[in-house]
Amino acid sequence: MEEPSQLRRAMIDASAGAISGGISRTITSPLDVIKIRFQVQLEPTSSWTLLRKDFASPSKYTGMFQATKDIFREEGIRGFWRGNVPALLMVMPYTAIQFTVLHKLKTFASGSSKTENHINLSPYLSYVSGALAGCAATVGSYPFDLLRTILASQGEPKVYPNMRSALIDIFRTRGFPGLYAGLSPTLVEIIPYAGLQFGTYDTFKRWAMAWNHLHYSTTTTGDSLSSFQLFLCGLAAGTCAKLVCHPLDVVKKRFQIEGLQRHPRYGAPVEHRAYRNMYDALRRILQAEGWAGLYKGIVPSTVKAAPAGAVTFVAYEFASDWMESILT
C-alpha cells in the first residue's frame, strides 16, 4: 500500500483528533465540572479534613457524592455541562493539533507516515513526541481552556451568563495577557502529562501485541488490537498521567480564576496576584491547605481521566481508520 500524501494524512489526523476530543469531552463533562469545583475551592473538600482542622468558613463541597447532589439540586442536569461549549472549542482544536503534530513527529522519527510503523519507535521517542505535541496543542487552544475553567467553576447564581461576558471581564481586569493566565504551570504540567499519556499508551499497545502473539497463532491477529484492548490501553495511560501531574493542574486552575468574581456561597475567592509564580503557588497551597490541597479533585479527576483517555484513543483509532477508508 502506498503511503498517504502529507496533506491527506494531516487532514485525517486533525479531523480524527477533533472528533475523538469532542466525544470524550462531552461524555466526561460532569466529572470535569466536579473536579474544577474542588480545585478552585480554598476550603477543604472532604469531611475527614474538616474534622481534623479548625476552619472559619464551611466548605461548599465536601465529597464527590455530596457535590453531585448539590450541583443537581441547585443547577439541574445542565449544571454538569457548564462550560462545555468553550471546552469543546478548546478540546477539538487541541486534539486536532496534538494528533497532527504527534503523527508528524513520529513520521520524522520513523521515516514512514504509516501508523503501523510507528509502534516500533522506542519508548523514549514516544514520550518526547507526546510531550512536544501536547505543548503545541496547549498554546494553540489555551484561551478556550481558561474560559471553560471560569464558566465551570461558577454555580448559581451565575456571575458570567455566557462566554462573551467572561471574556469582556477578563480583558477589563487583566488585559490580553489574562487570556493566557496560568500558561506556565500548564506547559510544565503538559510536558510530563502528554509524554506519559502517549508514551504509556504506545507501551501498553506493544505489550498487548506481544500478548496477542503469545496467545494467537497468526501474525495478523497479533498485530491488530481489539477495541476493548485499545480501551484498556487508553484507560491505563490516562490514569498514570493524571496521578503524576494532578498538583500542577490544581495550580493552573488557581491562576486561571485568581482575581475574578465568584459568588460568596462557593467560599473564599482566589485574590488577584495571590501567587507570585508557580513555585510560590505550590508552597502557599501546601502551607495553607496541606498535601490534600494539592490533590483536591483527584477522585473525579482520576475517574474522569481513565475513561477520557480511553474514549479519546479508541475514538481516534476508529475515526482515523474510517476517514482513511473514505479518502483512499
Secondary structure, 3 states (H helix, E strand, C coil): CCCCCHHHHHHHHHHHHHHHHHHHHHHHHHHHHHHHHHHCCCCCCCHHHHHHCCCCCCCCCCCHHHHHHHHHHHHCHHHHHCCHHHHHHHHHHHHHHHHHHHHHHHHHHHCCCCHHHHCCCCHHHHHHHHHHHHHHHHHHHHHHHHHHHHHHHCCCCCCCCCHHHHHHHHHHHHCHHHHHCCHHHHHHHHHHHHHHHHHHHHHHHHHHHHHHHHHCCCHHHHHCCCHHHHHHHHHHHHHHHHHHHHHHHHHHHHHHHCCCCCCHHHCCCCCCCCCCCHHHHHHHHHHHHHHHHHCCCHHHHHHHHHHHHHHHHHHHHHHHHHHHHHHC
